Amino acid sequence: MDDLRCPNCGALVSADAEWCGQCFTSLRTAAPEPEPAAAPALVRPAGTAEGSGSGKTAAWPCPTCGSLNPLELDMCSVCGTSFAQLLRQDEPRSTVSPRDAFLWSLMFPGVGHAKAGRAPDGIARGTLFVLTFGLSLVVVLSGVSSPPVFAVMALLLVSALTIYLGSAAEAYRIADGGSTFVSARALLWATVGLIMLAVSLLALSVVTVSR
């Protein structure tokens, strides 16, 4: 059996001794203090906003960063995303290949847009093509020949050709995941301007012929 000695002076001590007989050092072994218990983690229930007193406040998840926000907020408190983003639906993806959309548009402007899931844009392109090409035919069949008339006819034919080829290229781009070349508003104003210009030139040609 190993001899027990005092850790302070090295004197021999008995196994059940509480004090050293030489230096009176305490021989009791201090019990380790228990570690403080970790505070329980606060678990926030899904669908509730952080910081709510009862944990039952309804909240909406941000579609961008995923943070929960109280319903009274119109924008995400973290990234600023609008609540309206939750109500927006993704645009339908094109189910036609870019090549097929291009060929469909060559058959008639706007068909390729409709096949690519953009029917309103296709209707706008098709309507503008019918207006420009139809008006050019009206001018040709009218039999009136004057410089202003030829200018109107050339303008309408060039516009119809631009719409025809541009719609085909645009349909290819949309089917490939791109956006339109011209917005619907810009196309509307272009149509109005073209019609007004054509009417003005026709009126000028009528005045010229009457003289």
Rosetta constraint file for C-alpha pairs under 8 A:
AtomPair CA 3 CA 12 HARMONIC 6.84 0.50
AtomPair CA 3 CA 13 HARMONIC 7.84 0.50
AtomPair CA 4 CA 12 HARMONIC 5.79 0.50
AtomPair CA 4 CA 13 HARMONIC 5.56 0.50
AtomPair CA 4 CA 14 HARMONIC 6.57 0.50
AtomPair CA 4 CA 15 HARMONIC 6.72 0.50
AtomPair CA 5 CA 10 HARMONIC 5.10 0.50
AtomPair CA 5 CA 11 HARMONIC 5.22 0.50
AtomPair CA 5 CA 12 HARMONIC 4.42 0.50
AtomPair CA 5 CA 13 HARMONIC 5.41 0.50
AtomPair CA 6 CA 10 HARMONIC 4.61 0.50
AtomPair CA 6 CA 11 HARMONIC 5.30 0.50
AtomPair CA 6 CA 12 HARMONIC 6.43 0.50
AtomPair CA 6 CA 13 HARMONIC 6.45 0.50
AtomPair CA 6 CA 20 HARMONIC 6.26 0.50
AtomPair CA 6 CA 25 HARMONIC 7.63 0.50
AtomPair CA 6 CA 27 HARMONIC 7.38 0.50
AtomPair CA 8 CA 23 HARMONIC 7.64 0.50
AtomPair CA 8 CA 25 HARMONIC 6.91 0.50
AtomPair CA 9 CA 22 HARMONIC 7.60 0.50
AtomPair CA 9 CA 23 HARMONIC 6.77 0.50
AtomPair CA 11 CA 20 HARMONIC 7.59 0.50
AtomPair CA 11 CA 22 HARMONIC 6.85 0.50
AtomPair CA 13 CA 17 HARMONIC 6.54 0.50
AtomPair CA 13 CA 20 HARMONIC 6.48 0.50
AtomPair CA 13 CA 21 HARMONIC 7.47 0.50
AtomPair CA 17 CA 27 HARMONIC 7.01 0.50
AtomPair CA 18 CA 26 HARMONIC 5.96 0.50
AtomPair CA 18 CA 27 HARMONIC 4.97 0.50
AtomPair CA 18 CA 28 HARMONIC 5.84 0.50
AtomPair CA 19 CA 24 HARMONIC 5.31 0.50
AtomPair CA 19 CA 25 HARMONIC 5.53 0.50
AtomPair CA 19 CA 26 HARMONIC 4.60 0.50
AtomPair CA 19 CA 27 HARMONIC 5.32 0.50
AtomPair CA 19 CA 28 HARMONIC 7.83 0.50
AtomPair CA 20 CA 24 HARMONIC 4.48 0.50
AtomPair CA 20 CA 25 HARMONIC 5.17 0.50
AtomPair CA 20 CA 26 HARMONIC 6.52 0.50
AtomPair CA 20 CA 27 HARMONIC 6.81 0.50
AtomPair CA 44 CA 48 HARMONIC 6.97 0.50
AtomPair CA 44 CA 49 HARMONIC 7.94 0.50
AtomPair CA 44 CA 50 HARMONIC 6.91 0.50
AtomPair CA 44 CA 55 HARMONIC 7.05 0.50
AtomPair CA 45 CA 55 HARMONIC 7.02 0.50
AtomPair CA 47 CA 58 HARMONIC 6.20 0.50
AtomPair CA 47 CA 59 HARMONIC 5.56 0.50
AtomPair CA 47 CA 60 HARMONIC 6.87 0.50
AtomPair CA 47 CA 61 HARMONIC 7.56 0.50
AtomPair CA 47 CA 68 HARMONIC 7.17 0.50
AtomPair CA 48 CA 52 HARMONIC 7.68 0.50
AtomPair CA 48 CA 55 HARMONIC 6.17 0.50
AtomPair CA 48 CA 56 HARMONIC 5.81 0.50
AtomPair CA 48 CA 57 HARMONIC 5.28 0.50
AtomPair CA 48 CA 58 HARMONIC 5.17 0.50
AtomPair CA 48 CA 59 HARMONIC 5.15 0.50
AtomPair CA 48 CA 68 HARMONIC 6.93 0.50
AtomPair CA 48 CA 70 HARMONIC 7.74 0.50
AtomPair CA 49 CA 55 HARMONIC 7.30 0.50
AtomPair CA 49 CA 56 HARMONIC 7.96 0.50
AtomPair CA 49 CA 57 HARMONIC 6.06 0.50
AtomPair CA 49 CA 58 HARMONIC 6.62 0.50
AtomPair CA 49 CA 59 HARMONIC 5.27 0.50
AtomPair CA 49 CA 68 HARMONIC 5.41 0.50
AtomPair CA 49 CA 69 HARMONIC 5.51 0.50
AtomPair CA 49 CA 70 HARMONIC 5.56 0.50
AtomPair CA 50 CA 55 HARMONIC 7.76 0.50
AtomPair CA 50 CA 68 HARMONIC 7.12 0.50
AtomPair CA 50 CA 69 HARMONIC 7.70 0.50
AtomPair CA 51 CA 55 HARMONIC 7.75 0.50
AtomPair CA 52 CA 56 HARMONIC 7.21 0.50
AtomPair CA 52 CA 57 HARMONIC 6.17 0.50
AtomPair CA 57 CA 70 HARMONIC 7.14 0.50
AtomPair CA 58 CA 70 HARMONIC 6.31 0.50
AtomPair CA 58 CA 71 HARMONIC 6.44 0.50
AtomPair CA 59 CA 68 HARMONIC 5.85 0.50
AtomPair CA 59 CA 69 HARMONIC 5.11 0.50
AtomPair CA 59 CA 70 HARMONIC 4.38 0.50
AtomPair CA 59 CA 71 HARMONIC 5.19 0.50
AtomPair CA 60 CA 68 HARMONIC 5.58 0.50
AtomPair CA 60 CA 69 HARMONIC 5.43 0.50
AtomPair CA 60 CA 70 HARMONIC 6.50 0.50
AtomPair CA 60 CA 71 HARMONIC 6.27 0.50
AtomPair CA 61 CA 66 HARMONIC 5.48 0.50
AtomPair CA 61 CA 67 HARMONIC 5.57 0.50
AtomPair CA 61 CA 68 HARMONIC 4.53 0.50
AtomPair CA 61 CA 69 HARMONIC 6.38 0.50
AtomPair CA 62 CA 66 HARMONIC 4.61 0.50
AtomPair CA 62 CA 67 HARMONIC 5.28 0.50
AtomPair CA 62 CA 68 HARMONIC 6.30 0.50
AtomPair CA 62 CA 69 HARMONIC 7.32 0.50
AtomPair CA 62 CA 76 HARMONIC 6.25 0.50
AtomPair CA 62 CA 81 HARMONIC 6.95 0.50
AtomPair CA 62 CA 83 HARMONIC 7.47 0.50
AtomPair CA 62 CA 86 HARMONIC 7.80 0.50
AtomPair CA 63 CA 81 HARMONIC 7.79 0.50
AtomPair CA 63 CA 85 HARMONIC 7.09 0.50
AtomPair CA 63 CA 86 HARMONIC 6.50 0.50
AtomPair CA 64 CA 79 HARMONIC 7.69 0.50
AtomPair CA 64 CA 81 HARMONIC 6.88 0.50
AtomPair CA 65 CA 78 HARMONIC 7.74 0.50
AtomPair CA 65 CA 79 HARMONIC 6.89 0.50
AtomPair CA 67 CA 76 HARMONIC 7.48 0.50
AtomPair CA 67 CA 78 HARMONIC 7.08 0.50
AtomPair CA 69 CA 73 HARMONIC 6.70 0.50
AtomPair CA 69 CA 76 HARMONIC 6.29 0.50
AtomPair CA 69 CA 77 HARMONIC 6.88 0.50
AtomPair CA 73 CA 77 HARMONIC 7.88 0.50
AtomPair CA 74 CA 82 HARMONIC 6.10 0.50
AtomPair CA 74 CA 83 HARMONIC 5.37 0.50
AtomPair CA 75 CA 80 HARMONIC 5.24 0.50
AtomPair CA 75 CA 81 HARMONIC 5.40 0.50
AtomPair CA 75 CA 82 HARMONIC 4.43 0.50
AtomPair CA 75 CA 83 HARMONIC 5.58 0.50
AtomPair CA 76 CA 80 HARMONIC 4.51 0.50
AtomPair CA 76 CA 81 HARMONIC 5.13 0.50
AtomPair CA 76 CA 82 HARMONIC 6.44 0.50
AtomPair CA 76 CA 83 HARMONIC 7.25 0.50
AtomPair CA 81 CA 85 HARMONIC 7.31 0.50
AtomPair CA 83 CA 87 HARMONIC 7.75 0.50
AtomPair CA 84 CA 88 HARMONIC 6.71 0.50
AtomPair CA 92 CA 117 HARMONIC 6.35 0.50
AtomPair CA 93 CA 116 HARMONIC 7.61 0.50
AtomPair CA 93 CA 117 HARMONIC 6.86 0.50
AtomPair CA 94 CA 115 HARMONIC 7.51 0.50
AtomPair CA 94 CA 116 HARMONIC 4.56 0.50
AtomPair CA 94 CA 117 HARMONIC 5.59 0.50
AtomPair CA 94 CA 174 HARMONIC 7.80 0.50
AtomPair CA 94 CA 175 HARMONIC 5.57 0.50
AtomPair CA 94 CA 177 HARMONIC 7.69 0.50
AtomPair CA 95 CA 115 HARMONIC 7.56 0.50
AtomPair CA 95 CA 116 HARMONIC 6.35 0.50
AtomPair CA 95 CA 117 HARMONIC 7.72 0.50
AtomPair CA 95 CA 175 HARMONIC 7.78 0.50
AtomPair CA 96 CA 100 HARMONIC 6.39 0.50
AtomPair CA 96 CA 101 HARMONIC 6.37 0.50
AtomPair CA 96 CA 115 HARMONIC 6.42 0.50
AtomPair CA 96 CA 116 HARMONIC 5.82 0.50
AtomPair CA 96 CA 175 HARMONIC 6.42 0.50
AtomPair CA 97 CA 101 HARMONIC 6.23 0.50
AtomPair CA 97 CA 175 HARMONIC 6.03 0.50
AtomPair CA 97 CA 176 HARMONIC 7.23 0.50
AtomPair CA 98 CA 102 HARMONIC 6.16 0.50
AtomPair CA 98 CA 171 HARMONIC 7.22 0.50
AtomPair CA 98 CA 172 HARMONIC 4.44 0.50
AtomPair CA 98 CA 173 HARMONIC 6.85 0.50
AtomPair CA 98 CA 174 HARMONIC 7.58 0.50
AtomPair CA 98 CA 175 HARMONIC 4.75 0.50
AtomPair CA 98 CA 176 HARMONIC 5.45 0.50
AtomPair CA 99 CA 103 HARMONIC 6.32 0.50
AtomPair CA 99 CA 172 HARMONIC 6.38 0.50
AtomPair CA 100 CA 104 HARMONIC 6.06 0.50
AtomPair CA 100 CA 112 HARMONIC 7.66 0.50
AtomPair CA 100 CA 172 HARMONIC 7.97 0.50
AtomPair CA 101 CA 105 HARMONIC 6.17 0.50
AtomPair CA 101 CA 111 HARMONIC 7.80 0.50
AtomPair CA 101 CA 112 HARMONIC 4.34 0.50
AtomPair CA 101 CA 113 HARMONIC 7.04 0.50
AtomPair CA 101 CA 115 HARMONIC 6.52 0.50
AtomPair CA 101 CA 116 HARMONIC 6.63 0.50
AtomPair CA 101 CA 168 HARMONIC 7.51 0.50
AtomPair CA 101 CA 171 HARMONIC 5.59 0.50
AtomPair CA 101 CA 172 HARMONIC 5.59 0.50
AtomPair CA 101 CA 175 HARMONIC 6.57 0.50
AtomPair CA 102 CA 106 HARMONIC 6.38 0.50
AtomPair CA 102 CA 112 HARMONIC 6.11 0.50
AtomPair CA 102 CA 168 HARMONIC 4.90 0.50
AtomPair CA 102 CA 169 HARMONIC 6.50 0.50
AtomPair CA 102 CA 171 HARMONIC 5.72 0.50
AtomPair CA 102 CA 172 HARMONIC 4.99 0.50
AtomPair CA 103 CA 107 HARMONIC 6.60 0.50
AtomPair CA 103 CA 112 HARMONIC 7.31 0.50
AtomPair CA 103 CA 168 HARMONIC 7.34 0.50
AtomPair CA 104 CA 108 HARMONIC 6.84 0.50
AtomPair CA 104 CA 111 HARMONIC 5.69 0.50
AtomPair CA 104 CA 112 HARMONIC 4.78 0.50
AtomPair CA 104 CA 115 HARMONIC 7.91 0.50
AtomPair CA 104 CA 168 HARMONIC 7.91 0.50
AtomPair CA 105 CA 109 HARMONIC 4.78 0.50
AtomPair CA 105 CA 110 HARMONIC 5.85 0.50
AtomPair CA 105 CA 111 HARMONIC 5.14 0.50
AtomPair CA 105 CA 112 HARMONIC 4.30 0.50
AtomPair CA 105 CA 113 HARMONIC 7.31 0.50
AtomPair CA 105 CA 164 HARMONIC 7.88 0.50
AtomPair CA 105 CA 167 HARMONIC 6.54 0.50
AtomPair CA 105 CA 168 HARMONIC 4.86 0.50
AtomPair CA 105 CA 171 HARMONIC 6.79 0.50
AtomPair CA 106 CA 164 HARMONIC 7.18 0.50
AtomPair CA 106 CA 165 HARMONIC 7.57 0.50
AtomPair CA 106 CA 168 HARMONIC 5.93 0.50
AtomPair CA 107 CA 111 HARMONIC 7.61 0.50
AtomPair CA 108 CA 126 HARMONIC 7.23 0.50
AtomPair CA 108 CA 164 HARMONIC 7.66 0.50
AtomPair CA 109 CA 122 HARMONIC 7.06 0.50
AtomPair CA 109 CA 125 HARMONIC 6.09 0.50
AtomPair CA 109 CA 126 HARMONIC 5.01 0.50
AtomPair CA 109 CA 129 HARMONIC 7.07 0.50
AtomPair CA 109 CA 163 HARMONIC 7.45 0.50
AtomPair CA 109 CA 164 HARMONIC 5.65 0.50
AtomPair CA 109 CA 167 HARMONIC 5.72 0.50
AtomPair CA 109 CA 168 HARMONIC 6.83 0.50
AtomPair CA 110 CA 114 HARMONIC 6.38 0.50
AtomPair CA 110 CA 119 HARMONIC 7.57 0.50
AtomPair CA 110 CA 121 HARMONIC 7.09 0.50
AtomPair CA 110 CA 122 HARMONIC 3.54 0.50
AtomPair CA 110 CA 123 HARMONIC 5.80 0.50
AtomPair CA 110 CA 124 HARMONIC 7.39 0.50
AtomPair CA 110 CA 125 HARMONIC 5.36 0.50
AtomPair CA 110 CA 126 HARMONIC 4.98 0.50
AtomPair CA 110 CA 167 HARMONIC 6.62 0.50
AtomPair CA 110 CA 171 HARMONIC 7.88 0.50
AtomPair CA 111 CA 115 HARMONIC 6.25 0.50
AtomPair CA 111 CA 119 HARMONIC 7.94 0.50
AtomPair CA 111 CA 122 HARMONIC 6.10 0.50
AtomPair CA 111 CA 126 HARMONIC 7.90 0.50
AtomPair CA 112 CA 116 HARMONIC 6.21 0.50
AtomPair CA 112 CA 122 HARMONIC 7.19 0.50
AtomPair CA 112 CA 167 HARMONIC 7.97 0.50
AtomPair CA 112 CA 168 HARMONIC 7.03 0.50
AtomPair CA 112 CA 171 HARMONIC 5.27 0.50
AtomPair CA 112 CA 172 HARMONIC 7.77 0.50
AtomPair CA 113 CA 117 HARMONIC 6.41 0.50
AtomPair CA 113 CA 118 HARMONIC 5.02 0.50
AtomPair CA 113 CA 119 HARMONIC 5.87 0.50
AtomPair CA 113 CA 121 HARMONIC 6.55 0.50
AtomPair CA 113 CA 122 HARMONIC 4.75 0.50
AtomPair CA 113 CA 170 HARMONIC 7.95 0.50
AtomPair CA 113 CA 171 HARMONIC 5.17 0.50
AtomPair CA 113 CA 174 HARMONIC 7.42 0.50
AtomPair CA 114 CA 118 HARMONIC 4.98 0.50
AtomPair CA 114 CA 119 HARMONIC 3.97 0.50
AtomPair CA 114 CA 120 HARMONIC 7.58 0.50
AtomPair CA 114 CA 121 HARMONIC 7.74 0.50
AtomPair CA 114 CA 122 HARMONIC 5.58 0.50
AtomPair CA 114 CA 123 HARMONIC 8.00 0.50
AtomPair CA 115 CA 119 HARMONIC 7.52 0.50
AtomPair CA 116 CA 171 HARMONIC 7.16 0.50
AtomPair CA 116 CA 174 HARMONIC 6.73 0.50
AtomPair CA 116 CA 175 HARMONIC 5.37 0.50
AtomPair CA 118 CA 122 HARMONIC 6.31 0.50
AtomPair CA 119 CA 123 HARMONIC 6.15 0.50
AtomPair CA 120 CA 124 HARMONIC 6.36 0.50
AtomPair CA 121 CA 125 HARMONIC 6.34 0.50
AtomPair CA 121 CA 184 HARMONIC 6.89 0.50
AtomPair CA 122 CA 126 HARMONIC 6.08 0.50
AtomPair CA 123 CA 127 HARMONIC 5.99 0.50
AtomPair CA 124 CA 128 HARMONIC 6.23 0.50
AtomPair CA 124 CA 184 HARMONIC 7.57 0.50
AtomPair CA 124 CA 187 HARMONIC 7.79 0.50
AtomPair CA 125 CA 129 HARMONIC 6.19 0.50
AtomPair CA 125 CA 163 HARMONIC 7.01 0.50
AtomPair CA 125 CA 167 HARMONIC 6.83 0.50
AtomPair CA 126 CA 130 HARMONIC 6.26 0.50
AtomPair CA 127 CA 131 HARMONIC 6.25 0.50
AtomPair CA 128 CA 132 HARMONIC 6.22 0.50
AtomPair CA 128 CA 160 HARMONIC 7.92 0.50
AtomPair CA 128 CA 163 HARMONIC 7.65 0.50
AtomPair CA 128 CA 191 HARMONIC 6.60 0.50
AtomPair CA 129 CA 133 HARMONIC 5.92 0.50
AtomPair CA 129 CA 160 HARMONIC 5.37 0.50
AtomPair CA 129 CA 163 HARMONIC 6.14 0.50
AtomPair CA 129 CA 164 HARMONIC 6.92 0.50
AtomPair CA 130 CA 134 HARMONIC 5.47 0.50
AtomPair CA 130 CA 160 HARMONIC 7.97 0.50
AtomPair CA 131 CA 135 HARMONIC 5.92 0.50
AtomPair CA 132 CA 136 HARMONIC 6.26 0.50
AtomPair CA 132 CA 156 HARMONIC 5.12 0.50
AtomPair CA 132 CA 157 HARMONIC 6.89 0.50
AtomPair CA 132 CA 159 HARMONIC 6.51 0.50
AtomPair CA 132 CA 160 HARMONIC 5.34 0.50
AtomPair CA 133 CA 137 HARMONIC 6.38 0.50
AtomPair CA 133 CA 156 HARMONIC 6.46 0.50
AtomPair CA 133 CA 157 HARMONIC 6.25 0.50
AtomPair CA 133 CA 160 HARMONIC 5.43 0.50
AtomPair CA 134 CA 138 HARMONIC 6.32 0.50
AtomPair CA 135 CA 139 HARMONIC 6.26 0.50
AtomPair CA 135 CA 156 HARMONIC 7.04 0.50
AtomPair CA 136 CA 140 HARMONIC 6.30 0.50
AtomPair CA 136 CA 152 HARMONIC 7.62 0.50
AtomPair CA 136 CA 153 HARMONIC 5.15 0.50
AtomPair CA 136 CA 154 HARMONIC 7.96 0.50
AtomPair CA 136 CA 156 HARMONIC 5.51 0.50
AtomPair CA 136 CA 157 HARMONIC 6.21 0.50
AtomPair CA 137 CA 141 HARMONIC 6.07 0.50
AtomPair CA 138 CA 142 HARMONIC 6.00 0.50
AtomPair CA 139 CA 143 HARMONIC 7.31 0.50
AtomPair CA 139 CA 144 HARMONIC 7.45 0.50
AtomPair CA 139 CA 149 HARMONIC 7.16 0.50
AtomPair CA 139 CA 152 HARMONIC 7.88 0.50
AtomPair CA 139 CA 153 HARMONIC 6.34 0.50
AtomPair CA 140 CA 144 HARMONIC 7.68 0.50
AtomPair CA 140 CA 153 HARMONIC 7.29 0.50
AtomPair CA 144 CA 149 HARMONIC 7.03 0.50
AtomPair CA 145 CA 149 HARMONIC 6.19 0.50
AtomPair CA 145 CA 150 HARMONIC 7.01 0.50
AtomPair CA 146 CA 150 HARMONIC 6.28 0.50
AtomPair CA 146 CA 205 HARMONIC 6.58 0.50
AtomPair CA 146 CA 209 HARMONIC 7.68 0.50
AtomPair CA 147 CA 151 HARMONIC 6.15 0.50
AtomPair CA 147 CA 205 HARMONIC 7.66 0.50
AtomPair CA 148 CA 152 HARMONIC 6.22 0.50
AtomPair CA 148 CA 201 HARMONIC 5.81 0.50
AtomPair CA 148 CA 202 HARMONIC 6.92 0.50
AtomPair CA 148 CA 204 HARMONIC 6.86 0.50
AtomPair CA 148 CA 205 HARMONIC 5.31 0.50
AtomPair CA 149 CA 153 HARMONIC 6.16 0.50
AtomPair CA 149 CA 201 HARMONIC 6.96 0.50
AtomPair CA 149 CA 202 HARMONIC 6.26 0.50
AtomPair CA 149 CA 205 HARMONIC 5.97 0.50
AtomPair CA 150 CA 154 HARMONIC 6.01 0.50
AtomPair CA 151 CA 155 HARMONIC 6.05 0.50
AtomPair CA 151 CA 201 HARMONIC 7.74 0.50
AtomPair CA 152 CA 156 HARMONIC 6.14 0.50
AtomPair CA 152 CA 198 HARMONIC 5.75 0.50
AtomPair CA 152 CA 201 HARMONIC 6.22 0.50
AtomPair CA 152 CA 202 HARMONIC 7.05 0.50
AtomPair CA 153 CA 157 HARMONIC 6.08 0.50
AtomPair CA 154 CA 158 HARMONIC 6.04 0.50
AtomPair CA 155 CA 159 HARMONIC 6.09 0.50
AtomPair CA 156 CA 160 HARMONIC 6.05 0.50
AtomPair CA 156 CA 198 HARMONIC 7.81 0.50
AtomPair CA 157 CA 161 HARMONIC 6.15 0.50
AtomPair CA 158 CA 162 HARMONIC 6.09 0.50
AtomPair CA 159 CA 163 HARMONIC 6.13 0.50
AtomPair CA 160 CA 164 HARMONIC 6.08 0.50
AtomPair CA 161 CA 165 HARMONIC 6.19 0.50
AtomPair CA 162 CA 166 HARMONIC 5.61 0.50
AtomPair CA 163 CA 167 HARMONIC 5.71 0.50
AtomPair CA 164 CA 168 HARMONIC 6.57 0.50
AtomPair CA 165 CA 169 HARMONIC 6.39 0.50
AtomPair CA 166 CA 170 HARMONIC 5.96 0.50
AtomPair CA 167 CA 171 HARMONIC 5.95 0.50
AtomPair CA 168 CA 172 HARMONIC 6.36 0.50
AtomPair CA 169 CA 173 HARMONIC 6.35 0.50
AtomPair CA 170 CA 174 HARMONIC 6.17 0.50
AtomPair CA 170 CA 179 HARMONIC 7.96 0.50
AtomPair CA 170 CA 180 HARMONIC 6.00 0.50
AtomPair CA 170 CA 181 HARMONIC 6.42 0.50
AtomPair CA 171 CA 175 HARMONIC 6.15 0.50
AtomPair CA 172 CA 176 HARMONIC 6.23 0.50
AtomPair CA 173 CA 177 HARMONIC 6.51 0.50
AtomPair CA 173 CA 178 HARMONIC 5.13 0.50
AtomPair CA 173 CA 179 HARMONIC 6.78 0.50
AtomPair CA 173 CA 180 HARMONIC 7.46 0.50
AtomPair CA 174 CA 178 HARMONIC 4.69 0.50
AtomPair CA 174 CA 179 HARMONIC 5.50 0.50
AtomPair CA 174 CA 180 HARMONIC 6.57 0.50
AtomPair CA 182 CA 186 HARMONIC 6.29 0.50
AtomPair CA 182 CA 187 HARMONIC 6.37 0.50
AtomPair CA 183 CA 187 HARMONIC 6.21 0.50
AtomPair CA 184 CA 188 HARMONIC 6.16 0.50
AtomPair CA 185 CA 189 HARMONIC 6.38 0.50
AtomPair CA 186 CA 190 HARMONIC 6.11 0.50
AtomPair CA 187 CA 191 HARMONIC 6.17 0.50
AtomPair CA 188 CA 192 HARMONIC 6.35 0.50
AtomPair CA 189 CA 193 HARMONIC 6.07 0.50
AtomPair CA 190 CA 194 HARMONIC 6.02 0.50
AtomPair CA 191 CA 195 HARMONIC 6.21 0.50
AtomPair CA 192 CA 196 HARMONIC 6.19 0.50
AtomPair CA 193 CA 197 HARMONIC 6.11 0.50
AtomPair CA 194 CA 198 HARMONIC 6.12 0.50
AtomPair CA 195 CA 199 HARMONIC 6.10 0.50
AtomPair CA 196 CA 200 HARMONIC 6.11 0.50
AtomPair CA 197 CA 201 HARMONIC 6.21 0.50
AtomPair CA 198 CA 202 HARMONIC 6.14 0.50
AtomPair CA 199 CA 203 HARMONIC 6.08 0.50
AtomPair CA 200 CA 204 HARMONIC 6.20 0.50
AtomPair CA 201 CA 205 HARMONIC 6.20 0.50
AtomPair CA 202 CA 206 HARMONIC 6.27 0.50
AtomPair CA 203 CA 207 HARMONIC 6.31 0.50
AtomPair CA 204 CA 208 HARMONIC 6.18 0.50
AtomPair CA 205 CA 209 HARMONIC 6.15 0.50
AtomPair CA 206 CA 210 HARMONIC 6.13 0.50
AtomPair CA 207 CA 211 HARMONIC 6.49 0.50
